[in-house]
Protein backbone atom coordinates (compact mmCIF):
# COMPACT_ATOMS: atom_id res chain seq x y z
CA UNK A 1 0.00 0.00 0.00
CA UNK A 2 1.46 3.34 -1.06
CA UNK A 3 1.15 6.07 1.56
CA UNK A 4 0.81 9.80 0.93
CA UNK A 5 3.45 12.42 1.63
CA UNK A 6 1.86 13.53 4.92
CA UNK A 7 1.72 9.96 6.20
CA UNK A 8 5.38 9.38 5.29
CA UNK A 9 6.43 12.67 6.96
CA UNK A 10 4.44 11.79 10.07
CA UNK A 11 6.14 8.39 10.25
CA UNK A 12 9.47 10.16 10.75
CA UNK A 13 8.29 11.73 14.02
CA UNK A 14 8.84 8.55 16.02
CA UNK A 15 10.43 5.11 15.94
CA UNK A 16 8.05 2.44 14.64
CA UNK A 17 9.87 -0.35 16.48
CA UNK A 18 9.72 1.30 19.90
CA UNK A 19 6.93 0.47 22.34
CA UNK A 20 6.01 3.70 24.09
CA UNK A 21 4.45 4.41 27.47
CA UNK A 22 0.81 5.50 27.34
CA UNK A 23 1.34 9.26 27.79
CA UNK A 24 4.21 9.39 25.31
CA UNK A 25 2.19 7.43 22.73
CA UNK A 26 -0.79 9.79 23.13
CA UNK A 27 1.44 12.86 22.66
CA UNK A 28 2.95 11.38 19.46
CA UNK A 29 -0.45 10.37 18.04
CA UNK A 30 -1.78 13.92 18.45
CA UNK A 31 1.17 15.16 16.35
CA UNK A 32 0.46 12.50 13.70
CA UNK A 33 -3.09 13.76 13.12
CA UNK A 34 -2.43 16.24 10.32
CA UNK A 35 -5.59 15.91 8.21
CA UNK A 36 -7.80 18.93 7.57
CA UNK A 37 -10.61 17.42 9.66
CA UNK A 38 -10.73 16.41 13.33
CA UNK A 39 -9.42 12.86 13.06
CA UNK A 40 -10.69 10.06 15.25
CA UNK A 41 -8.03 8.42 17.42
CA UNK A 42 -8.48 4.66 17.48
CA UNK A 43 -7.06 1.88 19.60
CA UNK A 44 -6.24 -1.48 18.00
CA UNK A 45 -5.74 -4.23 20.55
CA UNK A 46 -4.48 -7.64 19.43
CA UNK A 47 -5.32 -10.27 22.00
CA UNK A 48 -4.14 -13.78 22.75
CA UNK A 49 -7.76 -14.98 22.59
CA UNK A 50 -9.02 -17.51 20.09
CA UNK A 51 -12.48 -16.19 19.22
CA UNK A 52 -13.45 -19.52 17.65
CA UNK A 53 -13.94 -20.81 21.21
CA UNK A 54 -16.99 -19.51 23.06
CA UNK A 55 -15.04 -19.31 26.34
CA UNK A 56 -12.50 -16.95 24.76
CA UNK A 57 -14.93 -14.45 23.28
CA UNK A 58 -14.71 -10.85 24.44
CA UNK A 59 -17.65 -8.54 24.11
CA UNK A 60 -18.80 -5.67 26.27
CA UNK A 61 -19.20 -1.93 26.54
CA UNK A 62 -17.64 0.88 28.50
CA UNK A 63 -18.49 4.56 28.97
CA UNK A 64 -15.46 6.69 28.05
CA UNK A 65 -15.12 9.51 30.62
CA UNK A 66 -14.70 12.17 27.91
CA UNK A 67 -16.93 10.59 25.26
CA UNK A 68 -15.82 9.87 21.70
CA UNK A 69 -16.22 13.37 20.29
CA UNK A 70 -19.21 12.19 18.30
CA UNK A 71 -22.81 11.99 19.44
CA UNK A 72 -24.22 8.60 18.54
CA UNK A 73 -27.60 8.36 16.84
CA UNK A 74 -29.72 5.86 18.75
CA UNK A 75 -32.53 3.74 17.32
CA UNK A 76 -34.76 2.06 19.91
CA UNK A 77 -37.10 -0.85 19.22
CA UNK A 78 -39.85 -0.57 21.83
CA UNK A 79 -43.61 -0.37 22.21
CA UNK A 80 -46.18 1.56 24.25
CA UNK A 81 -44.81 2.93 27.54
CA UNK A 82 -41.23 1.90 26.71
CA UNK A 83 -41.45 3.69 23.36
CA UNK A 84 -42.62 6.84 25.17
CA UNK A 85 -39.78 6.45 27.67
CA UNK A 86 -37.23 6.14 24.84
CA UNK A 87 -38.55 9.31 23.20
CA UNK A 88 -38.33 11.17 26.51
CA UNK A 89 -34.76 9.93 27.09
CA UNK A 90 -33.58 11.41 23.81
CA UNK A 91 -33.60 8.50 21.36
CA UNK A 92 -33.20 9.70 17.77
CA UNK A 93 -35.58 7.09 16.38
CA UNK A 94 -38.16 4.87 18.07
CA UNK A 95 -40.28 2.21 16.43
CA UNK A 96 -41.30 -1.44 16.11
CA UNK A 97 -42.28 -3.78 13.25
CA UNK A 98 -42.97 -0.88 10.87
CA UNK A 99 -39.20 -0.19 10.73
CA UNK A 100 -38.38 -3.66 9.35
CA UNK A 101 -39.16 -2.93 5.65
CA UNK A 102 -37.52 0.49 5.90
CA UNK A 103 -34.24 -1.10 7.04
CA UNK A 104 -34.51 -4.33 5.04
CA UNK A 105 -35.83 -3.03 1.73
CA UNK A 106 -34.90 0.65 1.65
CA UNK A 107 -31.47 0.22 3.22
CA UNK A 108 -32.16 2.83 5.91
CA UNK A 109 -29.21 2.87 8.32
CA UNK A 110 -29.08 6.45 9.65
CA UNK A 111 -28.22 5.31 13.18
CA UNK A 112 -25.08 4.27 15.07
CA UNK A 113 -26.46 2.12 17.89
CA UNK A 114 -29.58 -0.05 18.20
CA UNK A 115 -31.26 -0.61 21.57
CA UNK A 116 -34.18 -3.02 22.05
CA UNK A 117 -36.41 -4.12 24.89
CA UNK A 118 -36.25 -7.94 25.34
CA UNK A 119 -39.82 -8.42 24.04
CA UNK A 120 -38.78 -6.81 20.73
CA UNK A 121 -35.87 -9.14 20.00
CA UNK A 122 -38.10 -11.44 17.93
CA UNK A 123 -38.75 -8.50 15.61
CA UNK A 124 -35.14 -7.28 15.62
CA UNK A 125 -33.93 -10.83 14.94
CA UNK A 126 -35.50 -10.62 11.49
CA UNK A 127 -32.96 -7.90 10.72
CA UNK A 128 -29.99 -10.08 11.70
CA UNK A 129 -28.66 -10.33 8.16
CA UNK A 130 -28.58 -6.55 7.80
CA UNK A 131 -27.58 -5.45 11.30
CA UNK A 132 -25.29 -8.38 12.20
CA UNK A 133 -22.48 -7.78 9.70
CA UNK A 134 -22.48 -4.06 10.58
CA UNK A 135 -22.10 -4.81 14.31
CA UNK A 136 -25.47 -3.17 15.01
CA UNK A 137 -27.39 -6.10 16.55
CA UNK A 138 -28.50 -5.32 20.11
CA UNK A 139 -26.79 -7.55 22.66
CA UNK A 140 -27.39 -8.03 26.41
CA UNK A 141 -23.60 -8.05 27.06
CA UNK A 142 -23.31 -4.59 25.55
CA UNK A 143 -26.31 -3.36 27.54
CA UNK A 144 -28.35 -2.76 24.38
CA UNK A 145 -31.04 -5.37 25.12
CA UNK A 146 -32.67 -3.95 28.23
CA UNK A 147 -35.88 -2.78 29.85
CA UNK A 148 -34.02 0.27 31.20
CA UNK A 149 -34.01 2.15 27.91
CA UNK A 150 -33.42 5.50 29.64
CA UNK A 151 -30.13 4.33 31.14
CA UNK A 152 -29.04 2.72 27.85
CA UNK A 153 -29.71 5.89 25.85
CA UNK A 154 -28.05 8.17 28.40
CA UNK A 155 -24.91 6.05 28.53
CA UNK A 156 -24.64 5.83 24.74
CA UNK A 157 -25.09 9.59 24.41
CA UNK A 158 -22.45 10.10 27.13
CA UNK A 159 -19.83 8.19 25.12
CA UNK A 160 -20.45 4.49 25.67
CA UNK A 161 -18.61 2.33 23.16
CA UNK A 162 -18.87 -1.35 22.45
CA UNK A 163 -15.78 -3.52 22.11
CA UNK A 164 -15.53 -7.03 20.68
CA UNK A 165 -13.08 -9.31 18.91
CA UNK A 166 -13.07 -9.23 15.13
CA UNK A 167 -12.31 -12.36 13.08
CA UNK A 168 -8.57 -11.88 13.64
CA UNK A 169 -8.98 -11.52 17.44
CA UNK A 170 -8.34 -7.78 17.35
CA UNK A 171 -10.47 -5.13 19.06
CA UNK A 172 -10.84 -1.81 17.17
CA UNK A 173 -12.42 1.11 19.04
CA UNK A 174 -12.38 4.92 19.00
CA UNK A 175 -10.92 6.63 22.08
CA UNK A 176 -11.62 10.23 21.07
CA UNK A 177 -10.69 12.92 18.59
CA UNK A 178 -7.38 14.56 17.70
CA UNK A 179 -8.75 17.81 19.18
CA UNK A 180 -8.98 16.20 22.65
CA UNK A 181 -6.30 17.08 25.19
CA UNK A 182 -3.60 14.50 25.91
CA UNK A 183 -5.15 13.98 29.37
CA UNK A 184 -8.60 13.28 27.89
CA UNK A 185 -7.21 10.75 25.40
CA UNK A 186 -5.07 9.08 28.09
CA UNK A 187 -8.09 8.87 30.43
CA UNK A 188 -10.30 7.36 27.74
CA UNK A 189 -7.60 4.90 26.71
CA UNK A 190 -6.96 3.79 30.29
CA UNK A 191 -10.70 3.31 30.92
CA UNK A 192 -10.89 1.07 27.84
CA UNK A 193 -7.79 -0.98 28.77
CA UNK A 194 -9.04 -1.44 32.35
CA UNK A 195 -12.38 -2.71 31.03
CA UNK A 196 -10.70 -5.15 28.62
CA UNK A 197 -8.34 -6.41 31.32
CA UNK A 198 -11.34 -7.03 33.59
CA UNK A 199 -13.02 -9.33 31.07
CA UNK A 200 -9.96 -11.47 30.35
CA UNK A 201 -11.32 -14.98 29.69
CA UNK A 202 -10.00 -17.58 32.14
CA UNK A 203 -9.35 -19.92 29.20
CA UNK A 204 -6.72 -17.62 27.64
CA UNK A 205 -3.21 -18.99 28.09
CA UNK A 206 -0.06 -16.95 27.63
CA UNK A 207 -0.01 -13.24 26.85
CA UNK A 208 -3.46 -11.61 26.86
CA UNK A 209 -2.64 -8.21 25.30
CA UNK A 210 -0.29 -9.16 22.46
CA UNK A 211 0.01 -5.72 20.90
CA UNK A 212 -1.67 -2.37 21.44
CA UNK A 213 -1.49 0.43 18.88
CA UNK A 214 -3.15 3.83 18.78
CA UNK A 215 -3.53 5.73 15.52
CA UNK A 216 -5.37 8.69 13.95
CA UNK A 217 -7.80 8.01 11.08
CA UNK A 218 -5.33 9.00 8.37
CA UNK A 219 -1.98 8.48 10.07
CA UNK A 220 0.39 5.71 11.13
CA UNK A 221 0.04 3.82 14.40
CA UNK A 222 2.13 4.08 17.57
CA UNK A 223 2.81 0.92 19.56
CA UNK A 224 2.44 0.83 23.32
CA UNK A 225 4.41 -1.10 25.89
CA UNK A 226 1.97 -3.92 26.69
CA UNK A 227 3.93 -4.96 29.80
CA UNK A 228 2.72 -1.77 31.48
CA UNK A 229 -0.91 -2.24 30.49
CA UNK A 230 -1.65 -5.54 32.22
N, C-alpha and C positions, 0 to 999 in steps of 0.2 A: 504493500500500500504506500503510495507516494504522499508525503505530507507537505503542506504548504509552508511558505517562508516563515510565517509567524510561529507555527508549530516548531519548526526546526530551531528558530532563534530561542524560543522558550525552553527548548530541551537543553540549551547550553547553560541555563541558570542553575543547574544542580547536577549531581552525579546520579545517573540512573541505577547504578549498582548499589548505592548506599541505602541502608534502611534507616530512616530518620525517626526521631522522637515525635510524638504527636504534635506538639506546638510548633516545632521546626517545619514539619510537613505542611501544616496548615498555612504557615507564613509563605512557604514556597508556592503552594497551590494558588494562593491569592495573586501572586505575581504572574503566574502562568495564564491567568484568565485575561486575555487581551482582546477578546472579541468586542464588537460594537454594542452587543446587548449584555444584559446582566446574566452571565452564565450560571448554570446550576452546578454546584459542587457535589460530586457523587462518590460514594464509598463502594469499593468492589472487594468483597471478602471471600477468599477461597478457603473452603473448609475441608477438614479431613473426613467429612461425612460421606456415606454412600447412600444417596437419596433413593436408590432402588429398594432399600430395606425400610419398611415402615417405621422401625424403631430408630432410624437415623434421620428421619425427616425433621426439618426445622421450619416452623411457620408461626408467625405471631405478629404483634403490632406494638409500637411504642410511640408515645407522644414526645416529640422533640421539644425541648424547653423554649426554643426560639422559632419554632415552626419551620416550614420549608421555603418560605418566601413566596409561596403560591397558595392562593385559597382554593381548596378543592371543591369541585362541584359535586354535590351529593344527590343521588337518586335513592328514594326510599320506596320499597314495596310494602304497603300497609293498607289496612281498611278501617273504615269507621273512626272510632275514637283515636286509634293509633295513627291514622292518616292525618287527623286534625293536630295531634301532638307533634308529628313530624313537621307539618307546616309551621306551627308555632315555634319550633326549635330552630327554624332557619334552613330546612331542606330546600334545595333548588328545584327538585322535581319530586312529586309524590303521585303514586298511582298503583294500579293492580293489573288484572288481566288485559285491560285495554292497551297497555304499553307493549304487550308481546308482539303484535304485528308491526308496530312502529319500529321496534328494535330489530326484529327478525327480517321483515320484508323491506323496510325503508332504510335500514342501516343506520338508524339514529343512535349515536353514541356520544352525545354532548355532555358526558358526565365522567368524573374521575374515580368515584367510589360508589359502590352499590350496598345499601343496607336493606335488610329484610326482617320482618317479624317471622318467628318460626312457622306460623300457620301459612305464610306465603311462599315457603320454599318449594312447595309442589308446583306452583306457578313459575317461580324463578328457574326451577330445574329444567323447564322446557327451553330455556335460553342458554343452557350449558354449552352448546356448540359455538355460540357467538361470544358469550362472556368468558368462558373458561380459558381459551387461548390468549385472551387479552388480560388475564389475571384479575378480572372484575367480578368473579363469582363470590357472593357473600359467604363467609366462613365463620363458624363459632369461635375458632381459635384467634381470629383477627378481630373478634368483637363486632362483626358486621351482621351476624344473625342474632338478634336480641329483641326482647320486649321493651328494653329501655332505650327507645329510639332517641330520646332527648340527649342522653349521655353520649351515645354513639356519634350523633351529629356534632355535638359540642367538641368532642375530642378530635374528630376529623378536621373540623374547622380550625382547631387550635394547633394543628400540625402533626396529627397522628399519621404515621406511615406504617405500611405493612412490609414485612421482610419474609422472604422464603427462598429456598434453594432453587436455582434453575437446573436445567438438565445436566449441567457440568459441575454441579455442587458449589456454585458461586452465588453469593447474595449481592444484588445490585440495588442500592437505595440512595435517594438524594439526602444530603445533610444540610442543605441551605443554598444560598446564592453567593456569588463572588462579592456582592456589595455588603455582606455580613461582616462584622468585625471578626478578628481572629478568635477572640474569646467566645463569641456566639458559635462559630463553626466548631471550635474545640469542645464546647459544652455539648452541642448536638451530637458530635462524633462519639464522645465518651458515653453519652446516654445510650446510643445505639449499641456500642461495643458491650456495655454492661448488660444490656438486655439479651444480646446474643450469647454472651458467656453464661448467663443464667439458665438458658434453655439448652445447654450442651447435652446431647443425648448420652445416656450412660453407656450405650453400645459402642460409642466411638473410641477406637483405640489409637494411640499415638497422638500426634499433634492435631489439635482441634482447629486453631486458626493458622492455616498454612501460609497464606500471604494476604496482606491488607494494603490496598492502594487507594489513594484519593486523587481525584482528577476533575478539572473543569470540563464542561460540555465539549469544548473545541480543542482542548490542550492535552499534553501528555500527563501521565500519571506519576505520582510520587509514592514510593514504597515506605511502609512504616515498619518499625522494629516490633515484630509480633511478640517477642519475648516479654516486652513491657506491657502487653495488652491483655495478658491472661488473667 
